[in-house]
Amino acid sequence: MADIRPKSGERYRNTQDQPYQIVTIAKHFETGEELVIYQELYGNFEVCARPLSAFLEEKLPQEETECGGEQADPRLLRFIEAETYEEKYKMLLSLENTITERLINDFAVILDVVIPEGELSKRYEQLKQCVATMARYETTRLR
């Protein structure tokens, strides 16, 4: 089998037949090793990393579209790729009229924060407040 690199948005199933979706391929800062970043589409929807070589060895067939076929929202991918919390905050501001429950939940998972269930507009404000706080205390100095 040829080594075909997974692409953002592709869905697969693990050995327990549970679905997950590829977020991106990242490079380990210190070793340069390529890592597959993926999100489980079950349980707590954890975001995980695995060496690309191990992923290619054990990869199960791509999930068929009959199981949902939903691709990752491009706004979610842009949010993940934003380099600073200030960029993430500006992006959130631009989504005021198009934000969805799903995006709020996905952003909360990425940020490792809890946004309680409730009215969409209140959840949106809570998410903005979390990101604004993170942006306020973000530092770019080297440690």
Secondary structure as UniProt FT lines:
FT   TURN            8..9
FT   STRAND          11..13
FT   TURN            15..16
FT   STRAND          19..27
FT   TURN            29..31
FT   STRAND          34..40
FT   TURN            43..44
FT   STRAND          47..51
FT   HELIX           52..58
FT   HELIX           65..67
FT   HELIX           74..81
FT   HELIX           85..94
FT   TURN            95..98
FT   HELIX           101..111
FT   HELIX           120..137
//
